[in-house]
Amino acid sequence: MSILVFRYLIAVQTVAPSLSVFRQVWVNQRLRRYPPYVSLGLSQIVESLPMSTCVFIQIRCRPGTTYRVAEEVALREIHSELYSTSGDFDLLMKLYIPSGKDIGVYINDNLLDIDGIERSLTTMTFKAF
C-alpha cells in the first residue's frame, strides 16, 4: 500500500466521523479529485476545509425529557458531539455552524424548537493559536 493511499485512509477514518455529513462529503470529494490533498498531513487537510464556527451549547431540559431531547437532536444530525452532563445543564453539544450562517438564527431554527428544551447556553469558540 502506498503512503498516499495510507494517508487517505487515515484522513477519512479519523477526520470524517467527527465532521458533519456535508464536511465528510467535502473531504472525500477533495481527496479523490485532487491528488495533492492525499499527500498532505491530517492537520493540513482539516485546515483546508471550508471555514465554520464551532460552538458549544449547554441544554437544560424539562424534568423527564432529557432522553427525548437527546434523541431528537441526534435525529436532526446537526451536532458534531453530544454528551449527557451533570450540573445545571443536562446536555452538552458541540456544533459547527456553516460558514455564512448567522449563529443565533441557525441555533434557533435548528435546535431550540425541540419540545422539552427549557434553556440553553451557547459558548462560541475562537482560534487562539
N, C-alpha and C positions, 0 to 999 in steps of 0.2 A: 504494500500500500504506500503510495507516495505521500510525502509530507503535506502536499496541498490538499489531498483528499482527507487526510487525517485531521488537519486544521478545520476543514469544512464541517466534518462530523462533530468535532468538539464544539464548534461555534453553534451549530444547530441544536445539539443536545444540551448545551449549557445556557446559552442566551435565550433561545426560543421559549422554553417553558415559563420563564419569568416575564415574558412580554405579552402584550395584548395580541389578539388574533391578527389585527392589522399589521403590527410590527413584526410578528412572526412571518407573515406572508412577505413583507418587505425585505426582511433579512434573506429569506430563501430565494426570492427573485434576484436580489442584488448578487448573492453568491453564485447563482447559476449563470447570470448574464455577463457578469464582469469578473473574469478570472483573477484580476489583480486583488479583488477583495478576498479571494480564497487564501492568498498568501499573507494577508495581514494577520496580526495577532488579535486576540479576542477583544482587548480593550479598544483597539483601533476600529474594529467593526462596530462596537457599541457606540463609539463617539461619532461614527459616520451616519447613524440613524437620524431620521427627521427629529428635530427638537420637540420635546413635550415637557410639560411641567409635572413634577412629581409632588403629590400632596398626600398627607396622612390625615385620615378622617376618623375621629373617635365618635362612636354612635351609642347613645343611650336609648334603650328600648323600654316600652311599657312592660310592666311585670308580666312574665309568662309568654312574651312574644319574641324573645331573642333568637330562638332556633328558626322561627318562621321568617324573621327579618334576614338572618344569615342565608337561609335557603333562597330567598327572593334575590338577594344581592348576587349570589352565586349563579342563579339562572340568567341574570342580566348580562353576565360576563363583562363587566366594566372594570373589575378590580384586577390588580396585579397580585395582591396577597390579602388574606382576610384572617383575622385572629379573634378568638374569644379572650377577653381580658378580665381581670379583677379590678375593683376600684369604682370610681364614679361612673365610668362608661363600660358598656357591655362588649362592644366590638371595636376592633382597630382595623382599618382598611388602608392599604396602600393603593393609590390610584394615579394613573398617568393621564393628565388632561391633554387631549390632542392639540397640536400647535394651531394657533389661530382661534381657539375657542375661549370664550370668557369663562373663567373658573367658576364664579358664582352661579352663572346661568347653567353651566354644564352639570354641576353638582345638584342644583335644584331640580333640573329637568330629568336627570337620570337616576338620582338616588333618593332624594328627600320626599318623593311621592309614595314611597313604600309605607304601607299601613303598619303601624307598630313602632315607628321611629318617633321618639319623644323629643330628642335634642341631638345636635351634632356639634363637633368642634373640629375645625379644619386647620391644619398646620401646613403652611407652604414651605417648600424647600428651595434652597439656592445653591448654586455651585460655589463651594468655598475655596477650592484649591485649583 
